[in-house]
Amino acid sequence: MPRRYSFKSQRHASINIKPPSNPGAIIEPSSPLSPVPQASLPQAAIPRCASASQGPTEAPFPFSYFPYLYPIIHAVPLETGFIRVRHAVNLSKFLSLVVPLYFVYRFNAWENMTACLYVAMHGTYGVWWLVKNSIFPDRRWDAFCPLWYFCVVNVMLWSYFAIPYYICVNNVQLPPWRLMLTVMVWASGLLLTFISDFQKSLLIEVAPGQLINTKFFTYPGWTLGANGASDHCYPARVRARDYHEGEITKAVSGVPRMEIKELGVPAIYLVTGQYAGSTL
């Protein structure tokens, strides 16, 4: 009986080749090339993800301790539902001008330069966000969501309104040099945020599948742009939650990525001048 040869690799199944009886014949594989089943690949090549009800097996906090939170934060998109996710986000962006302005009026902080400057910065960010969303929207947010998810999204986004509340209630007064630095950092953060979103939308249209999903420029840009005048470590703690969510999104999607994490967060401590040694 003629000897059979077997060739194995990580990407292709075994190919059994039978030497021909005629030396001049062409050798053909007995089975076509086909991808190896996922179970036969090395463990390092298999993304370590679990079902949506459990979340990733090595998820950052809080999903590593509370797996049932994963389907709440990352709900499955629906074709029909209560409202689009886009509208839930846009509502908070619209209120980013209304709510801080109300706090200034409620606590009579019109003479507080820091409070008025924060209203201008956060409000401008919200207005330009709505403009950006109308020009090059994120298609992922076209999905519908149920009422409970709409409430969860708004509770998360409305947590940022604690920043102007803190400024007005405690009458935070930053010195002029700090206000100057805050405006410079805010403008840089706003530029990074919108340019990175535009680059993402353009690259998805021109070269889909080539995007490096780091969120490095978007999230630090938002952190620097909207939270520079708070004089407290709370904004950085709030943004740290979004960094963890971004890491989970990258782990589940499997998109190629650079390991750049939270480099923009320490800069917020330089702006506020406090809590430089705090840990997130």
Backbone bond lengths (Angstrom), bond angles and torsions (degrees), N, CA, C in turn:
res aa  C-N    CA-C-N  psi(-1)  N-CA   C-N-CA  omega(-1)  CA-C   N-CA-C  phi
1 M - - - 1.475 - - 1.530 108.86 -
2 P 1.342 119.23 128.78 1.472 120.54 -176.47 1.524 111.34 -65.46
3 R 1.329 115.48 149.86 1.465 121.95 -179.04 1.521 110.22 -76.71
4 R 1.329 115.46 143.92 1.469 121.18 179.52 1.524 108.49 -111.52
5 Y 1.321 115.99 139.35 1.463 121.83 -178.72 1.524 109.03 -108.62
6 S 1.310 116.15 143.82 1.466 121.84 -178.09 1.520 109.20 -125.92
7 F 1.332 115.18 129.85 1.461 121.55 177.28 1.526 108.17 -117.92
8 K 1.329 116.97 132.11 1.464 121.23 -177.34 1.523 109.85 -127.50
9 S 1.305 114.96 146.45 1.454 121.59 174.16 1.507 108.51 -148.57
10 Q 1.329 116.43 172.27 1.454 120.11 -179.44 1.515 112.05 -73.92
11 R 1.298 118.49 -25.01 1.452 120.69 -173.31 1.513 113.68 -101.10
12 H 1.304 118.46 -17.35 1.446 120.28 -176.01 1.518 109.73 -128.75
13 A 1.298 114.85 153.93 1.456 120.32 178.48 1.520 109.93 -75.41
14 S 1.310 114.85 171.36 1.463 119.92 179.50 1.525 110.18 -63.33
15 I 1.325 115.56 139.11 1.460 121.95 179.41 1.523 107.40 -117.55
16 N 1.281 117.25 112.35 1.458 122.07 179.76 1.524 109.25 -93.09
17 I 1.316 116.37 121.46 1.460 122.40 -177.66 1.526 108.50 -116.00
18 K 1.279 116.22 126.31 1.465 122.54 179.60 1.523 108.54 -103.54
19 P 1.336 117.48 121.00 1.475 119.10 179.22 1.521 110.47 -59.62
20 P 1.329 118.07 131.86 1.464 120.21 -178.19 1.516 111.35 -71.75
21 S 1.303 113.91 151.71 1.470 118.61 176.13 1.513 110.82 -69.52
22 N 1.357 115.99 -29.27 1.457 121.16 178.37 1.525 108.66 -97.03
23 P 1.316 121.41 117.51 1.470 121.65 -177.52 1.516 113.12 -59.66
24 G 1.318 120.06 -23.99 1.455 121.21 -177.94 1.506 114.07 -88.22
25 A 1.324 117.10 -1.99 1.460 119.40 -178.55 1.525 110.84 -76.20
26 I 1.324 115.43 157.01 1.460 121.75 178.86 1.522 109.17 -83.93
27 I 1.329 115.89 132.94 1.462 120.66 179.44 1.526 108.48 -81.32
28 E 1.284 118.42 125.08 1.453 123.72 178.78 1.523 108.99 -121.97
29 P 1.314 118.63 143.30 1.463 120.69 178.36 1.510 109.97 -69.19
30 S 1.340 114.34 146.82 1.457 119.34 179.33 1.514 112.57 -77.07
31 S 1.333 117.85 -14.85 1.469 121.40 177.78 1.515 108.23 -142.33
32 P 1.316 119.11 144.12 1.466 121.11 -178.95 1.519 111.22 -68.23
33 L 1.347 113.92 160.05 1.452 118.74 176.40 1.516 109.74 -66.98
34 S 1.301 116.06 137.33 1.461 121.21 179.13 1.507 108.82 -150.35
35 P 1.317 117.96 150.10 1.461 120.19 -179.83 1.515 111.13 -63.55
36 V 1.313 114.80 147.24 1.454 119.98 176.97 1.516 109.09 -71.54
37 P 1.307 119.05 140.22 1.465 119.62 173.51 1.517 110.49 -55.84
38 Q 1.348 115.58 151.23 1.457 119.85 -174.93 1.522 111.90 -60.43
39 A 1.323 117.74 -29.70 1.457 120.80 -177.28 1.515 111.92 -66.78
40 S 1.361 118.17 -25.07 1.454 120.82 -177.93 1.516 113.04 -87.34
41 L 1.330 118.28 -7.67 1.451 121.22 178.43 1.520 110.08 -76.90
42 P 1.338 117.71 157.22 1.462 119.67 175.00 1.522 110.69 -61.40
43 Q 1.329 116.07 153.11 1.457 120.19 -177.36 1.516 111.68 -62.64
44 A 1.338 117.69 -31.37 1.458 119.95 -178.75 1.508 112.10 -67.71
45 A 1.343 118.63 -22.92 1.462 121.65 -177.96 1.507 112.81 -87.58
46 I 1.324 118.45 -8.26 1.451 121.76 -177.94 1.517 109.35 -97.77
47 P 1.356 119.74 122.38 1.460 120.46 176.69 1.516 110.69 -59.88
48 R 1.335 115.27 130.75 1.453 120.58 -176.87 1.518 109.08 -87.56
49 C 1.330 116.83 85.50 1.448 123.14 -178.90 1.512 108.32 -129.67
50 A 1.308 114.32 152.00 1.456 120.51 176.58 1.507 108.21 -114.84
51 S 1.303 116.44 -173.68 1.455 120.66 179.90 1.514 110.11 -69.58
52 A 1.342 115.15 166.36 1.459 119.33 -177.83 1.515 111.81 -63.36
53 S 1.322 117.97 -26.92 1.459 120.33 -179.52 1.521 112.29 -74.83
54 Q 1.346 117.42 -19.18 1.447 120.84 -178.67 1.519 112.60 -109.75
55 G 1.324 117.81 -25.00 1.443 120.81 -177.80 1.518 111.21 79.23
56 P 1.334 118.13 175.54 1.453 121.20 179.24 1.522 111.59 -60.65
57 T 1.331 116.13 149.43 1.460 119.48 -176.59 1.518 111.86 -70.03
58 E 1.337 118.18 -29.63 1.452 121.74 179.42 1.522 109.55 -118.46
59 A 1.299 117.58 48.06 1.455 122.12 -176.95 1.520 110.11 -74.60
60 P 1.343 117.08 147.88 1.460 119.95 175.87 1.518 110.80 -69.40
61 F 1.300 115.35 173.66 1.453 121.28 176.34 1.531 109.63 -61.58
62 P 1.329 120.68 140.50 1.464 127.04 4.94 1.522 114.27 -95.51
63 F 1.358 117.81 0.10 1.463 119.84 -172.43 1.527 112.12 -69.95
64 S 1.333 117.70 -23.09 1.454 119.10 177.76 1.521 112.00 -68.29
65 Y 1.338 116.95 -25.77 1.458 121.33 179.29 1.524 112.57 -103.89
66 F 1.333 116.25 -24.49 1.462 120.94 -178.53 1.529 108.66 -130.35
67 P 1.337 118.26 77.19 1.475 120.57 -176.25 1.518 113.40 -61.09
68 Y 1.339 117.65 -26.01 1.460 119.03 -177.77 1.523 112.36 -69.86
69 L 1.332 118.31 -11.37 1.459 120.40 177.09 1.524 112.23 -77.12
70 Y 1.335 117.24 -18.43 1.462 119.85 -174.63 1.523 112.65 -61.18
71 P 1.344 120.33 -49.59 1.475 118.47 179.06 1.517 113.25 -66.45
72 I 1.328 118.19 -16.27 1.462 120.29 177.31 1.524 110.25 -77.74
73 I 1.320 116.36 -45.66 1.461 120.50 -178.85 1.521 111.26 -75.40
74 H 1.338 116.70 -38.15 1.465 121.77 -178.03 1.524 108.47 -119.40
75 A 1.304 115.80 73.19 1.461 120.27 -179.19 1.524 110.52 -72.84
76 V 1.318 115.57 153.84 1.458 121.02 178.44 1.528 109.12 -72.34
77 P 1.344 119.61 128.22 1.464 121.05 179.57 1.522 111.58 -60.46
78 L 1.335 115.22 143.04 1.456 121.85 -178.82 1.521 109.64 -115.86
79 E 1.322 116.07 151.44 1.464 120.98 176.14 1.517 111.43 -81.54
80 T 1.306 117.56 -25.47 1.462 122.57 176.05 1.522 107.87 -136.55
81 G 1.309 116.28 152.59 1.448 119.31 -179.60 1.510 111.41 177.02
82 F 1.331 115.65 -163.26 1.458 121.61 -176.70 1.521 111.73 -70.23
83 I 1.333 117.11 -47.09 1.461 121.80 -176.16 1.522 108.16 -161.84
84 R 1.317 116.54 160.53 1.458 120.30 177.56 1.534 110.07 -75.75
85 V 1.326 114.90 148.86 1.464 119.72 178.05 1.524 110.47 -61.71
86 R 1.321 116.91 -33.41 1.458 121.27 179.41 1.529 111.82 -57.36
87 H 1.315 116.63 -41.31 1.456 120.33 -178.24 1.520 111.60 -70.11
88 A 1.331 116.58 -32.99 1.459 119.44 176.75 1.525 111.07 -64.64
89 V 1.328 116.94 -40.69 1.461 120.79 179.09 1.521 110.65 -72.03
90 N 1.325 117.10 -42.43 1.457 120.13 -178.22 1.522 112.18 -64.55
91 L 1.322 117.24 -29.06 1.461 119.53 177.76 1.520 110.95 -62.56
92 S 1.324 116.75 -44.45 1.466 119.45 179.19 1.524 111.31 -67.94
93 K 1.325 117.86 -33.60 1.461 120.07 177.88 1.525 110.97 -67.99
94 F 1.323 116.54 -36.49 1.462 119.59 176.05 1.526 110.98 -65.50
95 L 1.329 116.14 -40.01 1.463 120.17 -179.48 1.521 112.72 -73.72
96 S 1.336 118.10 -11.46 1.460 119.85 -179.66 1.520 112.65 -65.47
97 L 1.310 118.14 -17.38 1.459 122.06 172.47 1.519 111.27 -97.00
98 V 1.321 117.03 -38.09 1.464 121.18 -174.85 1.526 111.39 -71.49
99 V 1.327 117.69 -48.02 1.469 120.91 -174.64 1.525 112.23 -67.16
100 P 1.344 121.18 -50.03 1.468 118.65 176.48 1.525 113.05 -59.36
101 L 1.328 116.52 -36.38 1.461 118.94 177.65 1.523 111.16 -65.65
102 Y 1.326 117.06 -35.77 1.465 120.39 176.63 1.523 111.04 -66.26
103 F 1.331 117.97 -39.48 1.466 120.15 178.59 1.523 110.86 -63.25
104 V 1.324 117.25 -39.73 1.463 120.33 177.62 1.523 110.13 -63.15
105 Y 1.324 116.85 -40.74 1.467 120.57 178.10 1.524 111.58 -69.70
106 R 1.334 116.54 -42.46 1.471 120.59 -176.04 1.518 111.84 -65.08
107 F 1.311 118.79 -40.27 1.463 122.41 -177.44 1.524 112.04 -101.23
108 N 1.328 116.15 11.50 1.461 122.10 175.82 1.538 110.79 51.46
109 A 1.310 114.95 54.48 1.466 120.88 -176.84 1.520 111.87 -102.59
110 W 1.328 116.79 30.95 1.457 119.64 -178.08 1.525 111.93 -66.87
111 E 1.325 117.09 -25.65 1.460 120.42 178.42 1.523 112.55 -86.27
112 N 1.316 116.39 -4.51 1.464 121.08 -179.99 1.527 108.67 -86.63
113 M 1.319 115.86 107.78 1.458 120.08 -177.59 1.526 111.51 -64.28
114 T 1.328 116.71 -35.61 1.466 120.11 -179.66 1.518 111.10 -65.25
115 A 1.338 117.14 -43.77 1.463 120.74 -179.79 1.524 110.99 -64.77
116 C 1.315 116.92 -44.88 1.468 119.84 -179.86 1.526 111.33 -65.10
117 L 1.328 116.15 -38.14 1.458 118.75 178.58 1.522 110.73 -66.55
118 Y 1.334 116.52 -37.36 1.460 118.63 178.83 1.523 110.83 -66.00
119 V 1.324 117.64 -40.39 1.465 120.16 176.96 1.524 110.16 -58.87
120 A 1.323 116.33 -42.70 1.464 119.71 179.85 1.528 111.42 -63.97
121 M 1.332 116.90 -42.85 1.465 119.75 -176.66 1.521 111.56 -71.27
122 H 1.337 116.93 -51.56 1.462 119.59 -177.28 1.525 110.79 -68.34
123 G 1.330 117.06 -38.22 1.458 119.58 178.42 1.515 112.62 -65.37
124 T 1.337 116.48 -41.55 1.464 119.71 177.11 1.516 111.32 -63.12
125 Y 1.319 115.68 -39.37 1.463 119.22 176.81 1.522 111.13 -59.71
126 G 1.335 117.25 -44.96 1.461 120.09 -179.51 1.515 112.82 -63.87
127 V 1.330 116.57 -40.60 1.466 120.28 -179.96 1.525 110.44 -65.14
128 W 1.320 116.73 -46.08 1.458 119.21 -179.37 1.518 111.92 -70.15
129 W 1.320 117.35 -26.35 1.466 119.37 173.58 1.526 110.47 -62.79
130 L 1.320 116.86 -44.38 1.462 120.14 178.99 1.527 110.85 -63.02
131 V 1.334 116.48 -38.48 1.462 119.69 177.23 1.529 110.35 -64.72
132 K 1.322 116.60 -45.35 1.463 120.62 178.48 1.522 111.24 -61.22
133 N 1.313 116.85 -41.40 1.454 120.27 -178.63 1.522 112.19 -65.00
134 S 1.311 117.31 -29.59 1.463 120.23 178.48 1.527 112.26 -80.83
135 I 1.337 118.01 -25.85 1.462 121.11 -177.91 1.523 111.38 -86.97
136 F 1.325 117.89 -53.03 1.472 121.32 177.77 1.529 108.54 -134.37
137 P 1.324 116.33 82.72 1.468 120.90 -176.87 1.524 112.22 -73.49
138 D 1.313 114.77 161.75 1.463 122.27 174.79 1.521 108.15 -88.21
139 R 1.328 116.78 118.92 1.464 120.76 -174.73 1.523 112.60 -66.85
140 R 1.336 117.22 -24.25 1.461 118.79 -179.83 1.520 111.69 -62.58
141 W 1.316 116.67 -26.40 1.461 120.59 -176.65 1.517 112.58 -87.58
142 D 1.324 117.73 5.09 1.458 119.97 174.56 1.519 112.28 -77.80
143 A 1.321 117.36 -12.71 1.463 120.76 -179.55 1.524 110.37 -69.23
144 F 1.321 115.00 153.05 1.458 120.77 177.82 1.527 109.72 -85.26
145 C 1.319 115.16 159.55 1.457 120.97 178.92 1.523 108.71 -140.29
146 P 1.329 118.00 151.94 1.466 120.69 177.13 1.528 111.07 -73.91
147 L 1.313 115.64 174.53 1.465 121.02 -176.82 1.518 111.55 -63.69
148 W 1.332 117.57 -40.90 1.464 119.86 -177.59 1.520 111.24 -64.64
149 Y 1.344 117.12 -35.13 1.458 119.69 179.23 1.527 110.55 -71.87
150 F 1.318 116.61 -36.40 1.463 120.82 174.90 1.526 110.30 -58.32
151 C 1.328 117.08 -42.46 1.467 121.30 179.60 1.526 111.03 -67.47
152 V 1.336 117.30 -40.48 1.465 120.39 -179.61 1.523 110.70 -63.96
153 V 1.327 117.03 -44.27 1.463 120.69 -179.67 1.519 110.82 -61.33
154 N 1.329 117.04 -43.49 1.457 119.68 -178.38 1.518 112.41 -70.11
155 V 1.320 117.78 -36.41 1.467 119.46 176.89 1.526 110.23 -62.98
156 M 1.329 116.55 -40.75 1.463 120.01 178.62 1.526 111.32 -64.92
157 L 1.319 117.37 -45.96 1.461 120.31 -176.65 1.521 112.07 -74.20
158 W 1.307 117.21 -32.51 1.460 119.61 179.08 1.521 112.20 -72.09
159 S 1.323 117.97 -12.26 1.464 119.63 177.47 1.523 111.55 -63.25
160 Y 1.336 117.41 -22.38 1.458 119.89 178.15 1.523 112.25 -69.35
161 F 1.305 118.23 -17.71 1.457 119.96 179.33 1.526 111.90 -72.13
162 A 1.327 117.44 -6.21 1.465 119.71 172.58 1.525 111.26 -66.99
163 I 1.321 117.47 -21.37 1.466 120.74 -178.47 1.528 111.21 -68.49
164 P 1.352 120.18 -56.26 1.468 118.13 177.59 1.523 112.65 -64.91
165 Y 1.324 117.32 -30.13 1.467 119.53 176.12 1.523 110.44 -62.53
166 Y 1.317 115.94 -42.94 1.468 120.08 179.34 1.524 110.71 -63.69
167 I 1.324 117.37 -40.57 1.461 120.77 -179.26 1.519 111.01 -64.37
168 C 1.325 117.13 -44.63 1.464 120.89 -175.86 1.527 112.00 -73.65
169 V 1.323 117.59 -42.15 1.466 120.38 -177.59 1.524 110.79 -67.59
170 N 1.325 117.75 -42.55 1.465 121.84 -177.37 1.522 113.17 -91.89
171 N 1.326 116.47 3.06 1.461 121.54 177.96 1.535 110.94 50.79
172 V 1.315 115.22 53.73 1.461 120.68 -179.96 1.521 109.01 -67.42
173 Q 1.329 115.89 125.33 1.458 121.60 179.53 1.525 108.04 -123.92
174 L 1.306 116.64 107.14 1.456 120.83 178.56 1.521 110.11 -87.50
175 P 1.325 117.62 145.48 1.466 120.25 176.56 1.523 110.83 -67.60
176 P 1.322 116.95 161.33 1.476 119.54 -177.07 1.522 113.60 -57.23
177 W 1.326 118.40 -37.45 1.461 118.79 -178.15 1.522 110.99 -67.48
178 R 1.336 116.63 -31.05 1.458 119.55 177.01 1.528 110.46 -72.30
179 L 1.322 117.20 -37.64 1.462 120.07 176.54 1.526 110.91 -64.46
180 M 1.316 115.97 -39.98 1.466 119.75 177.47 1.526 110.49 -61.46
181 L 1.335 116.53 -46.38 1.457 120.09 179.74 1.521 111.12 -64.99
182 T 1.328 116.50 -36.22 1.464 120.65 179.79 1.522 111.52 -63.25
183 V 1.328 116.88 -44.25 1.466 120.31 179.86 1.524 110.40 -64.68
184 M 1.315 116.85 -39.90 1.463 119.81 179.25 1.528 110.99 -63.56
185 V 1.325 116.34 -43.84 1.459 119.85 -179.47 1.518 110.67 -69.96
186 W 1.331 117.21 -39.03 1.474 121.06 178.94 1.522 110.92 -61.08
187 A 1.332 116.97 -44.92 1.466 119.55 179.95 1.527 110.94 -63.72
188 S 1.324 116.79 -40.47 1.465 119.54 178.15 1.519 111.19 -65.34
189 G 1.336 116.67 -41.36 1.458 119.88 179.06 1.512 112.76 -65.35
190 L 1.342 116.54 -40.28 1.462 119.97 178.20 1.522 110.98 -62.86
191 L 1.325 116.27 -40.59 1.465 120.09 178.61 1.525 110.84 -63.99
192 L 1.327 117.41 -46.02 1.463 120.68 -179.78 1.521 111.37 -61.91
193 T 1.327 116.60 -40.50 1.461 120.22 -177.12 1.519 111.56 -63.58
194 F 1.323 117.32 -52.81 1.455 120.40 -173.65 1.526 112.10 -75.36
195 I 1.319 117.67 -35.37 1.460 119.48 177.73 1.522 110.65 -66.44
196 S 1.336 117.30 -39.65 1.465 119.45 179.16 1.521 111.27 -67.78
197 D 1.341 117.64 -38.10 1.464 119.56 176.50 1.527 111.40 -65.63
198 F 1.336 116.40 -40.06 1.462 119.25 177.79 1.523 110.77 -65.35
199 Q 1.343 116.69 -41.51 1.465 119.88 178.22 1.516 111.03 -61.94
200 K 1.325 117.03 -39.01 1.462 120.38 179.64 1.521 110.78 -64.12
201 S 1.326 117.15 -47.49 1.461 120.09 -179.34 1.521 111.43 -63.49
202 L 1.329 116.95 -41.15 1.464 120.32 -178.94 1.523 111.27 -67.86
203 L 1.334 117.14 -41.15 1.457 119.92 -178.44 1.520 111.67 -69.43
204 I 1.321 117.47 -34.74 1.462 120.11 176.84 1.522 110.60 -64.02
205 E 1.329 117.39 -35.77 1.459 120.83 179.41 1.528 111.52 -74.15
206 V 1.335 117.20 -42.90 1.459 121.09 -173.53 1.522 111.72 -82.77
207 A 1.331 117.36 -46.17 1.472 121.59 -176.33 1.519 109.26 -135.51
208 P 1.314 117.59 77.18 1.465 119.33 -179.62 1.521 111.98 -63.52
209 G 1.324 115.55 144.05 1.455 121.34 179.72 1.511 114.70 87.51
210 Q 1.348 118.50 -2.67 1.458 121.49 -178.12 1.519 112.80 -105.14
211 L 1.308 118.28 5.13 1.460 121.29 -175.25 1.520 110.36 -77.01
212 I 1.318 116.61 132.77 1.464 121.84 172.61 1.521 106.85 -90.98
213 N 1.298 116.02 109.62 1.465 121.93 -170.60 1.519 109.72 -89.81
214 T 1.331 117.94 82.66 1.455 120.83 -178.07 1.517 112.76 -102.97
215 K 1.338 117.14 -28.82 1.460 121.45 -172.40 1.537 111.31 59.91
216 F 1.316 115.96 19.18 1.456 119.61 -176.14 1.522 111.60 -69.44
217 F 1.333 117.38 -43.33 1.453 119.78 -177.25 1.520 112.20 -83.81
218 T 1.325 117.94 -31.45 1.455 119.94 -176.91 1.520 111.78 -71.46
219 Y 1.327 117.62 -53.10 1.459 120.23 -174.13 1.529 113.31 -70.51
220 P 1.338 119.81 -47.59 1.461 117.22 173.66 1.519 112.43 -61.50
221 G 1.330 117.55 -33.12 1.454 119.35 176.49 1.511 112.00 -61.82
222 W 1.339 116.05 -43.10 1.466 118.92 177.22 1.519 110.43 -66.14
223 T 1.332 116.93 -41.27 1.462 120.58 -179.40 1.514 110.91 -59.74
224 L 1.315 116.79 -47.40 1.454 120.52 -179.41 1.518 111.43 -70.87
225 G 1.326 116.99 -35.73 1.448 119.88 -173.27 1.507 114.98 -75.46
226 A 1.331 118.04 -36.41 1.458 120.26 -171.10 1.515 114.27 -104.74
227 N 1.332 119.03 -15.36 1.455 120.72 -170.35 1.517 114.12 -118.51
228 G 1.305 118.27 13.07 1.454 119.91 -173.16 1.506 115.05 -70.44
229 A 1.329 118.94 -21.58 1.459 121.26 -173.77 1.513 113.87 -104.68
230 S 1.317 119.10 9.43 1.464 120.47 -172.60 1.516 112.82 -77.63
231 D 1.365 118.02 -25.84 1.460 121.66 -179.49 1.519 111.40 61.01
232 H 1.320 117.27 35.23 1.464 121.40 179.88 1.520 108.22 -155.43
233 C 1.330 116.29 159.74 1.458 120.36 -178.78 1.519 111.81 -85.34
234 Y 1.333 119.69 -4.81 1.464 121.13 -177.30 1.521 113.03 -58.28
235 P 1.345 120.58 -43.43 1.473 118.70 -179.91 1.516 113.28 -57.43
236 A 1.335 117.43 -40.97 1.460 119.30 179.58 1.515 111.07 -66.64
237 R 1.315 117.80 -34.05 1.458 120.25 177.48 1.528 110.33 -67.49
238 V 1.322 116.57 -38.70 1.460 119.70 177.90 1.515 110.26 -64.40
239 R 1.324 117.90 -44.47 1.453 120.43 -178.71 1.525 111.21 -68.56
240 A 1.334 117.84 -28.29 1.466 119.28 178.12 1.517 110.78 -60.39
241 R 1.322 117.08 -32.37 1.462 119.76 176.72 1.518 110.64 -61.48
242 D 1.330 117.15 -40.83 1.458 120.25 -179.38 1.522 111.48 -71.05
243 Y 1.324 117.82 -31.34 1.462 118.97 175.65 1.513 110.38 -62.80
244 H 1.331 117.63 -42.33 1.459 120.13 178.87 1.526 110.27 -63.37
245 E 1.337 116.87 -41.18 1.461 119.15 178.60 1.519 110.99 -63.54
246 G 1.332 116.96 -37.48 1.454 119.73 178.00 1.512 112.41 -64.52
247 E 1.334 117.54 -37.69 1.458 119.93 178.00 1.522 110.62 -64.42
248 I 1.335 117.46 -39.15 1.461 120.45 179.71 1.527 110.08 -66.59
249 T 1.325 116.79 -41.33 1.460 120.03 178.97 1.522 110.55 -60.06
250 K 1.323 117.46 -41.14 1.457 120.18 179.79 1.523 111.00 -67.63
251 A 1.340 116.64 -37.78 1.459 119.57 -178.83 1.521 111.51 -65.80
252 V 1.332 116.61 -38.00 1.461 120.42 -178.46 1.518 111.34 -75.95
253 S 1.341 117.18 -39.79 1.461 120.25 -175.90 1.523 112.33 -72.01
254 G 1.336 117.40 -29.62 1.456 120.01 -178.40 1.510 113.96 72.89
255 V 1.343 118.32 14.80 1.457 121.43 179.83 1.527 109.05 -71.19
256 P 1.335 119.40 137.81 1.469 120.08 176.45 1.515 110.71 -55.98
257 R 1.321 115.96 139.83 1.454 118.83 -172.65 1.527 110.33 -149.40
258 M 1.310 115.05 156.14 1.450 121.18 171.05 1.521 108.33 -94.34
259 E 1.317 117.07 144.56 1.452 120.83 -178.16 1.528 109.36 -87.20
260 I 1.316 115.97 75.04 1.458 122.13 176.49 1.519 106.76 -116.78
261 K 1.321 117.04 116.79 1.454 119.72 -170.74 1.529 110.94 -129.65
262 E 1.302 115.93 125.73 1.455 124.12 163.89 1.526 112.92 57.51
263 L 1.344 118.27 28.24 1.453 119.30 179.59 1.520 111.89 -70.15
264 G 1.326 116.55 -22.15 1.450 118.79 -179.07 1.504 113.95 -84.62
265 V 1.334 119.03 -16.18 1.461 121.08 -175.22 1.520 112.61 -66.18
266 P 1.358 121.32 -45.03 1.467 118.78 -178.99 1.512 113.82 -59.92
267 A 1.330 118.43 -23.81 1.461 120.10 -178.91 1.515 112.07 -64.51
268 I 1.331 117.23 -27.27 1.457 119.04 179.81 1.515 110.98 -66.30
269 Y 1.328 117.44 -29.12 1.455 120.06 177.88 1.521 110.87 -72.54
270 L 1.322 117.14 -31.09 1.449 119.78 176.04 1.516 110.77 -66.65
271 V 1.327 116.48 -34.82 1.458 120.24 -179.85 1.521 110.72 -72.54
272 T 1.317 117.45 -45.43 1.459 120.46 -177.35 1.517 112.28 -76.56
273 G 1.330 117.50 -28.44 1.454 119.44 179.80 1.511 113.61 77.98
274 Q 1.317 118.71 9.33 1.450 122.55 -178.90 1.519 109.66 -131.80
275 Y 1.331 115.20 161.96 1.454 123.12 172.31 1.528 111.95 57.06
276 A 1.330 116.29 36.90 1.461 119.56 -177.94 1.517 111.93 -63.76
277 G 1.315 117.43 -27.07 1.451 119.91 -179.40 1.506 113.97 -98.50
278 S 1.329 118.21 9.76 1.457 120.81 -177.36 1.518 110.26 -71.18
279 T 1.288 116.29 150.43 1.463 122.09 174.80 1.505 108.86 -109.66
280 L 1.334 116.32 143.32 1.459 120.45 -177.07 1.504 109.54 -83.59
